[in-house]
């Protein structure tokens, strides 16, 4: 099958860079009910521009291209070992081309393989079927939304909702809770893939498989169809909104399957998917591996643009920030302010924060802006040395740095932290004590933010791997919203409380 590997590279490329039409339609509808000028509306405008940029340049929609997960159906007699080998080669090639971020990390040593290959990576599920063609489906689900997956074991008590029993009403409560707990950390508006029943491990697999249903389909089981429709209606009254900023649309899809279970167990497994809902598929000729049909998209149909206006039109009311920042400048900011950054910043995420707890920083962080970001980078060798280019650079989920962030701010004088989804009380207290601020970027907007990067000035701690290294960037008109200020205010805490009350109001009777 001499076309097999190239066909799979095409599948990976299109999945990473071209949002499927049904997801585009759902995201476009999400913007219709938002009031122009609100934080949710601003976030969606950036998202729309980012989707267009990614398709035009074949760049990753989100810098976190997730754990590549393939579902393969083969006719009887097709060599699955050959397909597995081709999938691995295609993943490595797509990584080299910058379509996938190197995401495969040794769980014992923390070493990044650099090519997305290693024990358990990529994930490949095989199944035989009676049809004559090979079918390969791919889902790229980033770590931020993967971390918001959740599994419930009924009966149990849920925050704001009380007891969830072993029935459809109990399942409904679980699904509403799943949307609420994801907030902006899961890059709302999101989608749910759900399995009622099965065991713990297989339940999650069945839940993830539901993400291959199109968002506009109807469940053939009338009981599950009613559940899906009701959860969609009710979840969109919670007020989580785009990026957890508050807004009208928190959920763009809910797809539920039921599987038989053990008498002692009643699991509800939820695969939470972010707005950057990347899944596609192909049918392949078993003789040569050439693509005979695309699933979820029609390549002959022109891709319609989503953005109606510039991604982030400047109003003149934005606050311009240039590092090093003074405490006076930071304390003048308040929750809701829109800022644009012009100048230098450093990336730093999980490995960097753990390193800084035991070691001094390799750069001067006094007055600095620290960006929670694991970019996709491409290296070009030139006569003057290696030159790095940012291919994708959106914010990662900040709450993972909660155990470290207050210490990093206090020890090293960091004045602004950029990420998504907000942080907790320990960080909020440090912002107030030391005069620092948390800025929320738009999760998944990797192409939009990559275009604000004008130069890669340097890199430190590259031994941690490309995503975890500390990149020194110069940016221009990098937009973000103040969501935690130096006066003890947090938009995230406010939205969490407000949506919790909205969740409570959905109790029967």
N, C-alpha and C positions, 0 to 999 in steps of 0.2 A: 504494500500500500504506500506508494511513493509520494502521495499527496497528503498523507495522514498528518504528519507533524506540522506542515504549513497550514493545514485546515484548522488544527487546534490552536496555533498561534493567532490565527484570525479570530477564532472564538474568544480567546482570552483578551485580545486587544479590544474587540467590540464590547465585550462585557465590562471591561474596566473603564471605557471611555464614552460609551454611548448609551444613555439611559433609555430603557425600553419605552415604546409608545404608551402602554397602559399606565406606566408610572408617571410619564410626562403629563398625561391627561389628568391624573389624580392630583399631581402637584399644581398644575395650572388651575384646577378647580379650587384648590386650597387658598389661592390668592384672591379669589373673587369676593370672598366675604370679609377680607381684612380691610380695615380702614387705612387709607393711604397716610403715610407719615408715622404710623405706629412702629414700634420695634419689630413686631412680627412681620409687618409689611416690608420694612427695610431688609430684614433677614431673607425673606422670600425673593426680593428683587436681586439680591446678591446670588442666591441659589440659582435663579433662572439664568443669570449671566454666566455663572460657572458651568451650568449644563451645556450652554451653547459653546463656550470656549473649549470645553473638553471634547465635544464632538468635532469641532472645526479642526483642532490641532491633534486629535487622537492622543490626548494626554489624560492621565487618570482623573476621573471625576473627583475622587477623594484620595488623599495621599495614603491612607490606610487601605490597601487593597485586600486585606483580610487573609483568611486561610482559604486558599483555592480549594473548592469542594466540588467534585465532579460526580454526576450520576450517569452511568453508562448502561445502555441496553444493547445487547448484541444478539444476532441470530445464532442459532445452533451451528457450531463448527468454526466460528470466528475465534481467532487466537487472542484471548484477552491479555496474555503476557505481552504481546506486541503492542497492543493499545496502551497498556500501562507504561511501557517504555517510552512510547511516543508522547504521552501526556507529560511525563517527567521532563523529557527533552524540550517540549514546547514551553513548559513553565520556566525552565532555566533560560531559554531564549527570550521569552517575553520579559523576564526580569532584566536581562542584559540590555534590552531595548528600552527600558524605562517604563514599560506598561504595567509592571508589577513592582511594588516596593519589596526589597529583601525583608521578609517577615518571619523566616524560620529560625527560631532561637533554641539552642540546646538548653533544656530545662535544668540540667545539672551544672553546666559551666557558664551559662549565659552567653555563649558564643553564637554569633549570627553566621549561618552558613553562607550567606551572600548570594545564594541562587534560588532560594525558596525550596530547596530540597533537603531532606533529612528524615529521620525516623518519624513516620506519621504525616509527613508533608510531601506533596499535597494529599488531601483526603480523596480517595477514589472508591465509589460504590459500584459494583457490577451486578447486573441481573440479565438473565437470558429472556428473550421474548420470541413470539412467533412471526414477527415481521421480518422483511428481507433486508432492511437497512440497519445501519448502526445509528443510535441516537446518543448524543452527548449533551448533557445539560450542565451548566456551570453557575454557581452562585459565589459571589465575592462579598463576604460579610465581615465588616471591619471589627476591630477589637472593642470600640466604644459601644456599639450596639450589642455585640456578643456578650459583653459584661453585664448588660441589662436583661439578658435571658433570665428566666426565673421559673422555678418548678414548685408547685404547691402539692402538699399531701393532705387530702381532705379526710376527716373534718379538721378545720383549724380556724383560729381567730385572725382576722385581718384588720390592720389599722384603718380606722374610720368606718369599716363595714361590718364589724362584728363577726359572728360565726359563719363560716362557709361550709355547708353540708355536702353530702355526696349526691348531688342532684344538679339539674341544669341551672337552678338559681345559684347554687354554690359556685359552679363554673363561671357564670356571669360575673359574680363578685371578683373572682380571681382575675379575669381578663381586664376588668376596669382597674383593679389594683395594679396590674402589670403596666398599663398605660401611665398611671399616676406615678409609679415609682421610677419610671424611666426619665421623666422630666426632660431637661435639655441635655443630660448626659448621654442620652440615646439618639441625639440629633432629631428631635421631633420636627415635623410630623412623621410618625413611623407607621409600621405595619406589624401585625401579629400573625405568626404561624403557630397553630395550636394543636396539641394532641391531648384528647381526653382518654385516660386509661393507659394501657401497656405497662411496661416497667420503666425504671428511671432512665436507663440508657437508651432503649429503643424509642421511648416517648419523645425524647429530644430530637431523635433522628426523624421521626414522623412529623414532628412540629416543623422542622426545617424544610422538609419536603413540601409542606403546604405553601411555602414561599414561591414555589414554581407555578402555582395557580395565578391566572391573571386577576388583576384587582377588580375587574368589572364582571367576573363570572358569578354564577349563582350556585350555591351548594345543592347537589341533587337530593340530599336528605332534608326534608322540610323542617325538621326540628333544628338541625344545625344551621340551615338557611335563616331561620327566624332569630337564632342566637347571634349569628354574625351581624345581621342587620340591626338588631337592638344594641349590641355593643358599639357598633359604628355610631349610631345616633347618640347614645349616652356618653361615650368617650369624648365626643366633640362638644359636649357641654361643660367639660371639666375646666377648660381655660388654660391648659398647659401651653398650647400654641407653639409656633415655630421656634425652635431652639430653646424652649422653656421660658420664653420672654412674656408669656401670656398671649392669648389670641383665640381665634374661633375654631381652628382646626388642629387637633392633636393626633389624629389617626387617619391614615389614608387606606387602610385595608385590614380586614380581619378574616382569616381563613382557618377553619376548624375541621379536624378529623377526629373520629372516635375509633379506638382499638380496644379489643377485649383485654381484661385485666385479671390479676389474681384477686380472690375474695378479700384478702387482707389489705390490698392496696388500692388507692384511688388517687392517681397522680394527674395533675393538670400541668402539662409542660408547655412553656411559651418560648418561642424563638422570636425575639424582638428584632425587627429590621428597621434601619434608619431611612431617612428620605432618599439617601443615595442607594436606592434599591437596585442592585446590579445583578441581574440574572438573565442569561440568554441560553440558547441551545441550537444545535445543528443536527441535521440528518446527513449521514455520510454513506457514500458508495462503498460497500464492503470489498470491492475488487481493488480500488485504488485509493480510497480514503478521501476522495474529493467531496466537497460540500454539494449536496443535491438540494437542500432546503434549509432556510433559517427559521428558527422558532422565535416567536415574540416580536419579530421585526420583519419588514419587507425592504430589502436593500435597494429595490428599484424605486421606492418612494422617497422623495427628498425629505430630509429631516427638517421639521418645522422648528423655527426659532421659538424659544420660550420667553426671552426677555423683551418687554415692550419699551423699556427705557434703559438708560445706562444703569449698570449694576449698582452703583452707589453715587448718584449725582450729588455733588457738594452744594450745600445751601449757603455756605459762608458763616454758619453758626457753629461749625465744628471747632473743637479745641485742637490746636496743632501741638504735638508733643515731640520733642527732640532730646534724646539722651546726651549727656547725663542729666537726669531730672532732679530738680530741687524739691525739698520737702514742702516748701511754700507752694510750688506749682501743683504738686500732688494733692495737697490738702484743699486746694481751691476746687477740685473736682467733686462731683456728687453723682449718685446713682441716676442713670438716665442720660447723662452727658454722652455725646458722640465725639470721639476723638479720631484724628488721623495722625499717624506716626510718620515722621520724615527724619530719617537718620539711621542710627545703628541699633541693632538688637542682637541678642544671643538666643539660640534655641537650647532647650534643656528639658528633658523629660525623665522617665523612670530611672535609668542608669545614672544620669548626671546628678539627680537629686540624691540618690543613695551615696554616690561618690562624695558629694559635698558635705555629707554628714561626718566624714572621717578625714577629708583632705581639703586643703585650701583650693580655691578655684584657679584654673590655669589662666584666667583673665581677670581684670579688675571689674567687679560687679557693682561697685559703689555708684548709685544713681542709675543703674542699668535697667533695661527692659528685658525681661526673660520670657521667652515664648515657648509654651508647651507645644512642641511640634516635632514630628518625625518625618522630615521631607523625603521625597523621591529626588535623588541627585544623579546627574550624569557627569562623568569625568572625561575630559578630552586632553590628550597629551599635546603640548605645544613646545616650541623651542625655548620658551621662557618658563617651562614647568607645567605641572598639571593645572588645568582650569576646570572649575566646577560650575555646573549650571543647575538651577533649581527647576525641576520638572513638575513638582506638585508640593504644596506647602500649607495645608489648612491646619487648624488647631486640633489638638487631641484632648481627650477628657481629662480635666484638671484634678478631679477628686482623688485620683490615684496618688497625687503628690501631697495630699493632706497630712500624712505623717511627717513630712519633711519641710513643707513650705515655710512655716513660721520661723523655723530655725535658720533657713537660708536667707530669709528677709532680714532677720535680726543680726545674724553674724556678718553678712557681706554687703548690706546696704542696698539690696535690690529695691527699686521704687515702683516698678510696675510689672505685673505678671499678666500674660495673655494666655487664654485657653478657651475652653468651652465647658458649659454645664455648671460652672461655679465651684466654690470650695466651701469648707465647713467652718465651724465656730473657732477652731484653733487658728486658722489662717485669718479669719475676720478680726480676731483680737490682735493679731500681729500687725495687720494693716493699720489699725487704729493706734497701736502703741508706737510704731516706727514711722508712720506717715507714708504708707504705700497704698496701691490701688490695684484692683483686679479688673481686667478688661476682657470682655467676652467677644471672641471672634465668631464667625459663622462656620459651624462644623460642616465638614465635607466640601467646603468651597476651595478646593485645593488649587484649581487653575486660576481662580480670581486672585487669590493671595500670592500665587507664584509670580503673577505679572506685576505685583508691587515690589518684588525684589529686583533691585537694579544691579546688585553686585554681591558676589560671595567673597568676603574679605579674608576669611581664614577658617580653619577648622581645628578643633582640639578634641581630644579623647576619641579619636576615630577608631581606636581599638575596640570600642563598644559596638561598632557596626554603624552603617550609614544612618538608620533612623535614630539611634541613640547618641550619636556624636553631638558635640557642641559646636554648632555652626554660627559663624559671625557674619551677619547679613547687613547690607545697607538697603533700606526700603524707602519708598516714596508713596504717600497717600494710602497707607495701610489703615483701613477703617476698623474700629471696634467700638463697643458700647461699655460704659462704666456700669458694672452690675454689682460691685462691692466697693465701697469707698472707705476713706480713712476716718469716717465718723461713726462707724459701727452699723451702717446700713447695708442690706443685702437684698437685691431683687429676687435672688433665688430662694431665700428663706421666705420672703413675702409670697411668692407664687406657690411655693410648696404648701404654705399654710392655707392660702385661698383655695387652691385646688383640692386640698384635703377636706375643707368644708363642703365644696361642691360634690366631692365623692360621697360624703356622708349623706347628702341630700338625695342620693339615688337609691337609698334603702327603700324597700317596699313599704307602702303604707305611710 
